[in-house]
């Protein structure tokens, strides 16, 4: 019996967003352990899913979990930023990206995502070279400051970078547990109970996996693609990702792209790619958070792409 490792984030909301799709293909850009894809395939017998993930373990798991759907499922091991262009010639009517770290990745001591992990890795794709170990132990102090400021939004980014540099000068920081203990497991951020370690780990993970660049490249590939009549749904887990999605969807929805200083429209007022489905980001219910505490920071935004 295949053990399901986690509860998919905002599953009911995802099913509702894609319910209007009658047939064709849906691209699951971050297939993970197949939770969302399984539900969507079960909901719509005419739907086919193209899934990808850069985590080989997740790919193998999803192949087993979704085997019952046979040829309706295609799964690839690759970054999601490149998946849309490969399949844009097909009738793609849905694109889903759940861009958080999976529970299995967080809970596995060998992956280095969790505070108590005995390694320092954080690679979603274990075939890539750069890992958290190299970032923490080899990056110059000013580069550590940059990622803690920009990706962790830490006010004390200089102090934390100095702590790490002082520690690694004596001996390398070899595991996530040592890093978490060094920077602090308790604290508050923006009025919430968020430890410095949480934000440091977030920053290092984003750097290792190029998470923001991957998201921007995915959105750019969707915008440039020939895909039309398509629902795009993105689930993000921190403000940096959500800001990118929010601003991109707003730009896609704009019909007039003239400079603000123009007295009248000169662009033709016909540049809108479609419309925003979720006027405000959807957030998990208390029941969902209780079932999956790690979903508490998630936000879902959806857009209907009508034109190229």
Order of alpha helices (4+ residues) and beta strands (2+ residues): alpha-beta-alpha-beta-alpha-beta-alpha-beta-alpha-alpha-alpha-alpha-alpha-alpha-alpha-beta-alpha-beta-beta-alpha-beta
